[in-house]
Amino acid sequence: MNEEETRYESTKKSKRQPYRVRLPGFITDKEVGLGDIIKHTTSYVGIAPCGGCAHRAARLNNWLVFSGKHP
C-alpha cells in the first residue's frame, strides 16, 4: 500500500462529526444541513439542479449542521 492509499484509508476510517451551530428554538427544531439550505434556496430562485448538486449538498451537510436542540 502506498502513501496515498494509506492516507485515504485513514481518513475513511475516522469519520468526523459535522460542526454544529445551535439556533434558537423558534427558528428551527430539527437539524438542517448547509447543503440542504443551499439546495432549497437555489431551487426557490429557479436554478435547476445538476448532477454534482447532490454530491455538493452531502459534503456540505457533513461539514456544517444547524440545530435547534442540544445534542
C-alpha positions in Angstrom: 0.0 0.0 0.0 1.5 3.3 -1.0 1.3 6.6 1.0 -1.7 8.0 -0.8 -3.7 4.8 -0.2 -2.8 4.8 3.4 -3.9 8.5 3.8 -7.2 7.7 2.1 -7.8 4.7 4.3 -7.1 6.7 7.5 -9.5 9.5 6.5 -12.1 6.9 5.5 -11.9 5.2 8.9 -12.0 8.4 11.0 -15.5 9.8 10.2 -15.5 13.3 11.6 -18.7 14.8 13.1 -20.0 17.9 11.4 -19.7 21.3 13.1 -23.0 22.2 14.8 -24.4 25.7 15.0 -27.2 25.9 17.6 -30.1 28.2 16.5 -33.0 29.4 18.8 -35.9 27.0 19.1 -38.3 29.4 17.5 -36.3 29.3 14.2 -36.0 25.5 13.9 -36.5 22.4 16.0 -34.9 20.0 13.6 -31.4 19.6 12.2 -30.7 21.2 8.8 -27.5 20.8 6.9 -25.8 23.7 5.0 -26.1 21.7 1.8 -29.9 21.3 2.2 -30.3 25.1 2.8 -28.3 25.9 -0.4 -30.3 23.3 -2.3 -33.7 24.7 -1.2 -32.5 28.3 -1.9 -31.3 27.6 -5.4 -34.5 25.7 -6.3 -36.5 28.6 -4.9 -34.8 31.1 -7.2 -35.1 28.8 -10.2 -31.7 27.3 -10.6 -32.1 23.8 -11.9 -30.0 21.1 -10.0 -27.2 19.3 -11.8 -25.5 16.0 -11.3 -23.0 17.4 -8.8 -25.6 19.2 -6.7 -26.4 16.1 -4.6 -22.7 15.4 -4.0 -22.1 19.0 -3.0 -25.1 19.0 -0.7 -23.9 15.8 1.0 -20.4 17.2 1.5 -21.7 20.4 3.0 -24.2 18.6 5.2 -21.2 16.6 6.6 -19.4 19.8 7.3 -22.0 22.0 8.9 -25.3 21.4 10.6 -27.8 23.9 12.1 -29.8 22.5 15.0 -32.3 23.8 17.5 -31.6 21.5 20.3 -28.6 20.5 22.4 -27.3 17.1 21.3 
